[in-house]
Structures are given as C-alpha cells and as structure tokens.
Amino acid sequence: MAVKIRERPKGSGVWWVFIDHNGKRKAKKIGRDKKVALDAARKIAAKLTLGEFGFDRAEAKAVPTFGDYAETWIKTTVPATCKPSTLKDYQVILKHHVLPVFKQVPVDQINRLKVKNFLLDKLKTGLASSTVGHMKSVISGTLNLAVDDEVIPANPAHRLGKIFRVKKIQDQIDPLTRDELVLLLDSFRRHFPDHYPLALTLARTGVRLGEALALQWGDLDFNGRFIMVRRTFSRGGLVTPKSGKSRRVDMSRQLAETLNALNLERKKETLRRGWPDVPEWVFINSDGGPLDGNHWRARVFKKALSKAGLREVRIHDLRHSFASMLIQAGESLAYVRDQLGHHSIQVTVDIYGHLAPEGNKDAVDRLDDPVSDATIRNLSATSQEERASHVA
C-alpha cells in the first residue's frame, strides 16, 4: 500500500493524492494547498488500513486532464525552449484547435487512434500540412509532461505513421533567372533608388528579409568582405536566426561597394538631419529606425516587380534565386548550405539538389592510371596477340 502526494503537472501548484493498493492505482485531485493534500493523504492511508476506503469513482477521481498539462506546458516549457513567434503560434493552436477537443479528456484516455483521427480531420478541412504538423507538436509536447510525471507510460502522439502528404520542396520555389534578376534590380535603381541597396543585399547574399532588416553596421566587414548574420526580425521582435546561431555570409564586390557608399551617405544624412548618432541599422525608415518588412513588401518590392514587367514572386524567392545561380555556376552544395544557414546539408539537397550539375566525365577520367607511350604499345601488342589467337 502506498499513498503519496505529488504536484501535477510539476510547477503548476496543483496537488494530487496518488493511491497504490492491491495492484490498483487511483489519483485524487486536492487543490493548491499542499498541507490539505498531506492531510488528505494521511486520512486515506488510515481508511485503507481499516478497510474503509473503496476504489469507486466517487472517492477516486480521474487522472489529470490534457488541459491540466497543456496549461503548464504553454506557460513553462514552451517559453523556455522556443522562440516568441513559436509560442504565439502554439497559443493560437491550443486555443482554437486542440483544447476544444482534448481539454477535459484525462491523459490516460488519449490514445494513438484519437490523436491520428484528430489530425486527419484537420487535414480534411483544408488546413496546410505544416499547420497540422504544429498541432501534432502541441499535443506531443503536452503529453510528454504526462510521461515525465509517470501518469502515462508512453506518448501516444509519437510515431503515428504516415499522415502528411509530403510535397516536393522543389515545386514550392520560383527563382528568378539571371536576366530576370537584372531587370528587377534595374527597376529598383530607376524607380526606388533608396531601396536598391536592400534589394541587392537580398539578391547577392540569400539572407532572409528579417535577417537583412536586422543588420547593423557592426555586422559588416568591408575589408574581409563578409556579413555576420546575428539576428532577425520575427513578428516585430528581435530573435536569433532560424538556425539558432550566427553565420558568416560573403559579400560580392558589387554589394560591398554599394553598402560602403550607403554608409558614407548615411553619415552625411545624420549631419543634415541633426541626429546625435548614425543609426545602427543598415536599412532604415524616415525616422532612422529599422524598416517594416510588411510595408516594404507591399509598397516597394511588389511595385518594383510590376514596373520590371515580371511575374509576382515572393521576397523569399530571391533567396532561392541566389542559391540556384550559385549551384548553376558550379559552387558546391556545402558552400550554399553555409551561406544560407541551413542546419544540415540534407535541407540544401532537398531544396536545390536537382539543380546541381550532372556527373563530370573529365573528373572520373582523372582517376584512371597515367597512360604512357609504353602502356599504349603494350596494349596494342596485347590486342594483336588476342586477335592472332582467335584466328588460330
């Protein structure tokens, strides 16, 4: 016989009494007062000793619900392990999708079939696979707490088998050709000259828009001709890049000259406007603060595309254009991975592997043994002997 109190979920401040007796286990929710829980545990233990405590539903309540663990997970685990933008996504998913279905369900009554059917139903409503994938992450993360608390033996949201139809990542990119990119950059020069340096930065480095807008002058090394990508703007806040770490991106000569000229012009602008210091951001608005990405996309980028006579592509497709042209110029996928900041080369291969040059016969020919005149004569003699033997 064992009667123990435990805080479930940990850090929630909610106390439960767990009862193990004659091979049966029950849990009784007490509340937020630990002393009351201890007193309840003593009384239950005494009743068990006297044989006065039964295991009917009136006396032993169900185990904690999914909602109990979800509250702790979203308030404690997610803020400590995820970016603020991810936290916001998970909060919306919990409120509008997951909790309406699972909130009152005891965690030991959630099985693989229930989770799988829930996700499949969401897919049938037309939601994107990525969105439903986030729902799976929310359910799995919450149930991991129940596993850690030893309330359930395993996480039913793990290894559900094939649910999502995998789309070819290659089909989701629309890179500009070299000629199209020339037209776009020329459109910026003629119609939006103040924004040309930003457009060129996106085209020549493959950085994401949020990473470009978060660049500060201290991130640029004009002597070494490289940029340190240390941060990105995401939903109005500064966070680490998507990979979670900084990376070094090479600057072409054209880009270095353009940004160096922008730096000199910025210093002159600071004097004209009477600003106390040169704004730290490389790309600024009229007040000296960082540009707003959504505003730039709608008011500048789309108009530049239109004036260039080009189809409407995403700003992110400039990143794909950069990578595609590098690969078609013969650069290795490893170099492209480093420039783009992918966490593994497999990501680069999945997106751009079809653009890599085909096998080079000159390269494999160089693996052959050196061919000397003597070797050629010996091969010729051998061929003559073989022909003679066949005739004989």
C-alpha positions, -999 to +999 in steps of 0.1 A: +000+000+000+013+035-008-003+069-006+017+098-019+011+134-028+025+149-060+024+182-078+008+175-112+019+189-135+052+199-119+053+236-113+015+240-116+009+244-078-019+217-081-016+188-057-029+153-061-030+122-039-019+090-057-030+058-042-015+024-050-033-005-033-036-042-041-024-036-077-048-008-083-038+029-088-060+059-084-055+096-083-074+123-064-071+160-072-069+180-040-061+216-050-033+242-045-028+237-007+000+213+000-009+209+036-045+200+027-031+174+003-009+159+031-038+158+055-060+141+028-032+115+022-030+107+059-068+102+061-069+080+030-040+059+043-058+054+076-090+044+058-071+019+037-056+004+068-091+000+083-105-012+050-129+017+048-116+033+016-131+019-016-119+024-052-152+035-066-155+066-088-170+087-061-139+085-040-111+084-065-112+109-093-097+105-128-061+113-136-051+148-147-067+160-179-050+171-211-059+207-202-041+204-168-008+196-186-014+220-215-016+249-191+018+241-176+034+233-210+024+265-227+033+287-197+066+269-187+081+246-212+074+265-245+087+299-233+119+282-221+126+262-252+111+281-282+112+315-298+084+340-290+070+336-325+066+298-319+050+305-285+024+327-302+017+300-329+012+273-302-010+295-281-034+301-311-033+264-320-041+253-284-070+278-280-087+273-313-080+237-323-066+214-296-082+224-263-118+224-277-113+187-284-089+174-257-091+199-227-114+178-204-100+144-215-079+125-189-045+119-204-047+082-199-077+081-222-059+097-251-046+070-275-028+069-308-061+065-328-077+096-312-047+117-320-044+104-355-081+109-363-079+144-349-050+153-372-066+137-402-099+156-396-079+188-395-062+180-428-097+173-444-108+208-435-081+221-459-055+233-434-019+231-445+002+201-436+026+224-418-002+238-396-015+204-387+021+194-380+023+221-354-009+207-339+008+174-335+038+191-318+015+208-294-003+175-285+030+156-282+047+183-261+018+184-237+017+146-233+054+145-228+048+161-194+023+134-185+050+108-194+076+126-173+051+126-144+047+088-149+009+092-153+010+075-187+036+050-198+042+064-233+033+093-256+005+083-279+014+112-303+047+096-312+053+075-343+018+079-357+029+066-391+023+084-424-003+112-421+010+141-441+014+140-478+049+152-485+052+179-511+083+183-532+100+213-518+114+219-553+079+226-565+074+254-540+102+276-551+101+301-580+136+315-585+143+343-609+167+337-638+198+358-640+182+380-667+151+385-647+171+395-616+189+421-637+156+435-647+144+436-611+175+453-598+174+478-627+138+486-617+149+493-581+177+516-594+153+536-616+121+537-595+132+530-559+168+541-557+168+544-519+158+508-516+183+494-542+209+485-515+184+463-497+173+446-529+209+440-539+217+426-504+188+401-507+199+391-542+236+388-536+236+371-501+204+350-500+197+363-465+160+363-453+142+396-453+140+396-415+178+390-413+185+418-437+163+443-418+181+433-386+216+441-399+236+467-381+267+484-393+288+465-369+278+433-387+296+444-419+333+438-425+343+457-457+379+446-455+371+409-453+340+414-475+316+395-453+285+400-432+278+384-398+241+374-396+235+375-359+197+383-355+164+385-374+132+403-370+103+380-364+068+394-357+082+427-345+108+412-322+145+405-325+155+369-322+183+346-333+184+335-369+162+305-378+191+281-374+195+294-338+231+305-344+250+333-363+266+327-396+291+344-419+279+354-454+303+366-482+298+400-498+304+403-536+324+433-547+294+450-561+275+446-529+304+457-508+308+489-529+271+496-527+268+492-489+300+512-484+286+540-504+253+537-484+274+540-452+290+572-463+256+586-474+241+577-440+268+597-422+260+627-444+223+622-437+230+621-400+246+656-402+218+670-423+191+658-400+209+667-368+207+631-355+230+626-324+245+594-339+245+574-371+215+550-369+228+515-360+205+498-386+218+494-421+183+498-437+162+525-420+129+543-423+124+580-424+128+582-386+161+563-385+145+531-372+145+497-389+123+492-419+090+474-416+091+442-436+054+440-444+054+476-456+085+471-477+070+440-493+037+457-503+048+493-510+082+487-526+090+451-537+057+443-554+058+476-572+093+471-584+083+437-598+054+452-616+075+481-631+101+455-643+073+436-661+080+404-640+056+379-625+048+383-588+072+362-568+079+362-530+108+381-515+120+347-503+124+336-539+153+360-541+170+336-516+162+307-540+175+327-569+208+333-551+212+296-543+201+285-578+226+307-596+254+297-573+248+260-579+244+265-617+278+284-616+294+252-602+295+260-565+292+231-541+260+224-521+282+226-489+291+262-497+254+271-505+244+254-472+269+276-452+257+308-470+220+302-464+225+289-429+207+256-433+211+234-402+221+204-424+232+198-459+202+175-463+179+205-463+200+221-491+199+189-511+162+185-507+156+221-520+183+225-546+198+191-553+180+189-587+200+220-598+234+205-591+255+198-622+254+163-635+284+140-633+316+153-649+334+127-671+366+146-670+366+143-633+363+105-633+388+102-661+414+118-638+410+088-615+425+065-642+461+053-641+485+076-660+487+064-697+523+064-711+535+055-746+548+022-733+514+014-719+498+022-752+523+000-771+518-029-746+480-026-750+484-026-788+507-057-787+482-074-764+454-067-788+473-081-817+481-113-798+445-117-788+434-113-825+460-139-836+449-164-810+413-161-822+423-166-858+443-197-849 
